[in-house]
Amino acid sequence: MARMHAEDLIIRPAQAADEKELSELNRAAWSWLSDVSPQPAEDHSVFDERHTPDQFLIARLDGRLVGYIRVVPPTPLASNRHVRQIQGLAVGAEARGRGIGRALVEAACAAAEADGARRITLRVLGHNAPARRLYESCGFVVEGSLAEEFLIDGAYVDDIWMARSLTA
């Protein structure tokens, strides 16, 4: 698939009006490779009291929503305020391999740093090699793992913790 030109891709904060498209993308991108819960129902809402539009950056290409990333403070503790955590990344199948995931990760890191964060963390399933390669190529390093943390589709899967410093 051809890579897009940077000017063709728009990354912006999500708005409440994006919910239907986000829900459709979230459902379509679901896979046991990346998810620990069953596929969301067709009427599942992406936004709720714990998942608000301001936590999401979305990627639009040629007017279509093709990806999103969700970044939140990992805890409500003041002592942890300098950290952000990626808690969701998806790129639609038709748009994969075009640098959209990388652009979303880099935009999330830039937004977190602009908001005063010093580091950004994430959790990724051990068997999700494509996501792990993406995060490593964006400067994330493995800081730990929980062996056989999840039983997914009949197999035990490790939970890998990764992080990236946002300070020079």
Buried (B, 14 or more C-beta within 10 A) or exposed (E): EEEBEEEEBEBEEBEEEBBEBBBBBBBEBBEBBBBEEEBBEEEEEBBEEEBBBEBBBBBBBEEEBBBBBBBBBBEEEEEEBBBBBBBBBBBBEEBBEBBBBBBBBBBBBEBBBEEEBEBBBBBBBBBBEEBBEBBEEBBBEBEEBEEEBBEBEEEEBBBBBBBBEBEE
